[in-house]
Every structure is written in structure tokens, then in C-alpha cells.
């Protein structure tokens, strides 16, 4: 089995960007900013999880998964680095990243536990990010009017989430993880994720003086709950995770594959299978 491609995105995140960079829309900007604030801590956890999981595998299974896991680590390390740069710009704007602090405290509870628990939490989160990525690629209006380099950042990230959507899940299965714990971790991860993203989004809006504006919540309704909105659209693919015959490869990744093929000028390949 060949490994995943590791890409370096060719955009400059050292230069500041506008406070409402996502088309001047306060809610869309605050929502995406909140997501970014979770990534460096979360992606480091994913890296640590799959390293632990791979190490716990019997040697013959370890050899068969090593290339894919290494590619996963390479992609997540790239995401961690570039979102750290993005978040540094948010910090310059005065935003406080409370999500990362909560996540670090929560993840400490997994220290010393069975590696399958780490990988189960990672597999659940990767499914959430993959179905969000699929929705985002199918609804480009969520980045309508966004600064081009940032639209490229989010689209590229979504494509790679779709690309490596199966790795943690396959590792969990290879470790002999059971279905009860797989479902249990999805419920835990979903609750924490939704609570944290909304809390951080509200904090971001408060900081920008946009929390109590009617237009802010009109945008929230369109993005999340209206026909085609995120929450309404991803419920069914989220629920599919609990099926006994579920596998992430059942999700359609064709849009992600097409974007990566057609936008090679946006990145350079630095590792893995070309």
C-alpha cells in the first residue's frame, strides 16, 4: 500500500488579513476562525494517537499500515503548522483561543489509557472533519468573497481531510477495537466538538462586537440550519458512522480529488507517493 502525498501550501500567512476575511461576513469568519483555533492541539493529538496505535500493532500489521500512517502524520503536521500561522494572525487581532486550553486539559485524561481509546477518538474526529470537508466542497458559498489565499487554505485542508479519512479508522480496526467503544467515542467527541466550536465562535463574535447584531444570526442560520446548511446536511453521514458496516471510504471524495488535481499550482509535493 502506498503512502499519502504530503504537500506544502504555497501561500503567505505571515502577512495580516482583514478582521472579517470571509466575505465581510462576521459569523462565517468567526466560525472558521474557531475551527482553526482547535487545529494545532487537535492535530498534534491525532499524530500522537496514530504513532501509539502503530507501535501497538503486531509487526506484520505494522508493516502493512506504516506508509499510510506516515503520510497521515505528514499531512496533519503540515495542517498544524499552517493553522498555527493563521492563529498567530488571530492573536494579533486580539482573539483569545480558549478552545485549545480546554482541549489540552481534556486530552490529558487519555494519558496512560489503551492506545485504542486514543485512536477511537481520532477516528471519530476524523469522520466529523471529513464530512464537514465534503459539505464545504459541495457548498463553496461558505467561503464566498473570502480572501483568495485563505479560501485556498481552507479548500486545500478540506481536500486532505477527505483524502486521509480512512487511516485512523483502519488503524482502530487493525488494533482490534470494538464497535461499542467506537460508537461511544463518537458520541463523546461530537458533544465536545459542538460545544467547543459554538463557545469559541461566540467568544470571537463578542470580541469583534458582532454578537448581538441581527445580520450575524441571519448568517448563522443560513450557514448551519437552512436548507443545505451544515448541521442539517451532515446529520445523516454522521449517523452512518454507527452502522456495523460503515467505512469512511463509502464517502464521496471525488470533489477533493478533482480540486487537488486541478490546483497543483497551489502547493508543492514534499513527501509520500506522487
Secondary structure, DSSP 8 states (H G I E B T S, - for coil): -----EEEE----SS---TTTBTT-HHHHHHHHHHHHHHHHHHHHHHHHHHHHHHHS-HHHHHHHHHHHHHHHHHHHHHHHHHHHHHHHHHHTT---HHHHHHHHHHGGGTTS-HHHHHHHHHHHHHHHHHHHHHHHH-GGGGTTB-HHHHHHHHHHHHHHHHTTTHHHHHHHHTT--HHHHHHHHHHHHHHHHHHHHHHHHHHHHHTT-TT-HHHHHHHHHHHTSTT-HHHHHHHHHHHTTSTT--GGGS--HHHHHHHHHTGGGEEEEES--
